[in-house]
Amino acid sequence: MAANFIPVARAAGLRGVARFVDCRWSLQEVGLGRAQFEAGRIPGAVFADVDADLSAAPGPTTGRHPLPPLAVFTEWLQRNQVAPAAPVVVYDEVGGGYAARLWWMLRCLGYEQVHILDGGLMAWREEGLPVDTTE
């Protein structure tokens, strides 16, 4: 699994080439990930909401976060310009646990250039790299 993590310095070198996707989320506080995204994100990143974009509505036999229908997820990918031909860097706040869901979903669809940002946005900030705070 370590090979799937990308160091911050290498990810920074992919700006302008890779699609960065912010996957911050909280089980305890609905909407926290979106609020964090709006407060500051890697420049050019798009937001993937675990509840709305990376999951379908739960049902009595599906568990809390079933996978979305393929057509719905594919439309989200197209709308957000997440293409299999370009590198994709997914991140959350620190450890990659939430970002790993999108990493796995993309790998299942055949995306080969998908990476989890090692240390997440916290590591990006610690390196003094730019964070976009515009809405």
C-alpha positions, -999 to 999 in steps of 0.1 A, spaced: 0 0 0 29 24 7 35 27 -31 1 42 -35 10 72 -13 27 101 -29 51 124 -10 40 160 -8 70 173 -28 63 149 -57 26 158 -56 34 195 -57 53 189 -89 21 175 -105 2 208 -101 -12 218 -134 -10 181 -146 -29 161 -120 -65 165 -107 -64 170 -70 -95 158 -51 -103 168 -15 -120 140 4 -122 155 38 -152 142 57 -165 137 93 -188 110 106 -197 131 136 -204 164 118 -224 165 85 -210 190 61 -177 195 79 -157 183 49 -173 208 26 -168 236 51 -131 226 54 -128 226 16 -142 260 13 -120 273 41 -88 261 23 -78 235 -2 -50 227 -26 -53 251 -55 -74 237 -83 -88 208 -62 -124 196 -65 -144 183 -36 -157 148 -33 -184 144 -6 -183 109 9 -221 110 15 -233 127 -17 -206 118 -43 -189 86 -32 -220 68 -18 -256 60 -26 -284 65 -1 -283 38 26 -310 12 26 -321 -16 50 -296 -41 35 -268 -18 22 -249 -5 52 -242 32 59 -223 41 27 -230 18 -2 -213 25 -35 -231 49 -58 -245 35 -91 -218 34 -117 -236 59 -140 -239 84 -112 -203 81 -102 -191 83 -138 -211 115 -143 -195 130 -112 -160 120 -126 -168 137 -159 -183 168 -143 -152 172 -122 -127 164 -150 -113 133 -132 -100 114 -162 -82 81 -164 -55 95 -187 -42 121 -161 -27 116 -127 -52 119 -97 -41 129 -62 -67 123 -35 -63 137 0 -80 143 33 -68 161 64 -41 137 76 -40 99 73 -57 91 40 -85 70 54 -113 89 37 -93 96 5 -86 59 3 -123 53 -6 -120 74 -38 -86 59 -45 -101 24 -43 -131 34 -64 -109 48 -91 -86 18 -91 -116 -5 -95 -125 15 -127 -90 10 -141 -74 43 -132 -37 36 -129 -23 70 -119 -41 75 -86 -22 85 -55 -31 93 -19 -13 124 -6 10 112 21 1 132 53 -29 149 36 -35 186 36 -17 189 69 16 178 54 9 201 23 5 231 47 36 221 67 57 223 36 45 258 31 27 251 -2 -1 273 -13 -37 268 -1 -66 284 -19 -91 301 4 -112 318 -23 -148 306 -27 
